[in-house]
Amino acid sequence: MKVSLVVSDLSGGGAVRAFLLGQVLKKLAYDVEIVGFLFGKDLYAIPPDNIPIVSIPGKNYPEFLLAAQTALKKIDGDIIYAVKPKPTSFGVSLLRKLQTKRPVLVDMDDWELSWYGGDKWKYRFAPKKFYRDIFKENGQLREPDYPLYVKWMEKLVPRADAVTIDTQFLKQRFGGMYLPNGKDTDLFNPDKYDPEVSREQCGLSGYRILMFPGAPRPHKGVEDVLMALERLNEPDLRLVIVGGSPYDDYDNQLMQRWGRWIIKLPKSPVEKMPEVVSAAHVVVVPQRDTLTAHAQFPLKLTDGMAMAKPVLSTRVGDIPEILEETGYVVDPGSPEQLAEKIQEIFQNLDAANALGIKARERCVKLYSTDTMAAILSEVIASLQ
């Protein structure tokens, strides 16, 4: 059987979850393709080698209707799996279901409306504004995934044949089967790497490395770590950011203010990431207390856990439950507590590394792609 994963924007963060789901489906011996729109210039993440990607240039309305027609012709899986409840993924998938009668699943790893204020967001109708939003070239209602349309799509989630989610927040809001943001713990295996060699190959020798292996955004709390490093003022500490943000110039803002503490590494294919994470002394996941963060399962947690690294995070959403005393957690938005914990970790690094080993054991048991495959196999079996 073939599964078509449908992605709203291959230049956005949803691509990472899609690639992960693709790897899990391959474990289950499904033929997998990823069909998605590309609204930016480049892919957000480097895709796995063994999964074909069909990329369709994203356009605003009315041109998007032609792009959607192209996508509908490309989606030929026996099962259609929409990543995020957006018009450009779930909406197109439901249209394909009408054409083919094939089952549609929808996956949620974010609450999309949280980026706009959640339930408080409303479209403010006024005749002149409405006219501009439809007919102006940059009119908001011409955006295929404008929040108003996402709100409509969320009401259609019950039309899916199955729903998968990765946080308790999303489960309470939408129901569905819990499918964690897991990790291939065979690929991410610390026994295959020597951290000192990894640091040398990444150009990080001589530093004590705090690593953030993802795209910084304000709610992810990277600034809090940098403020902690400023407080500590220890010259061999560095925050290593892997990949950077494709969304805006936030990376540059961080560099302008705290550049002395930052080392940036380019984005890497998933096959290369274990070696990169191996170079870390500590993986930091300093989520802030925001609506968006509460709805997320940060993939960086399982990066660190799988590689048996000490993980330093915050008490936000599911994070304390995910780590369950196999990592370090502090209050969100607290550079002071982060600084104290960083100092504590490096003063007791052997104990921290022992905790990292326990984190890997927990990751293998609960958050591996094997665990995800077992769950997803049940979900797909329920469609029969």
Secondary structure by P-SEA (a helix, b strand, c coil): cbbbbbbccccccaaaaaaaaaaaaaaaccbbbbbbbbccccccccccccbbbbbcbbbcccaaaaaaaaaaaaccccbbbbcccccccaaaaaaaaaacccbbbbbbccccccccccccccccccaaaaaaacccccccccccccaaaaaaaaaacccccbbbbccaaaaaccccccccccccccccccccccaaaaaaaaccccccccccccccccccaaaaaaaaaaaaccccbbbbbcccccccaaaaaaaaaccccbbbbccccccaaaaaaaaccbbbbcccccccccccccaaaaaaaaaccbbbbcccccccccccccccccccccaaaaaaaaaaaaacaaaaaaaaaaaaaaaaccccaaaaaaaaaaaaaaac
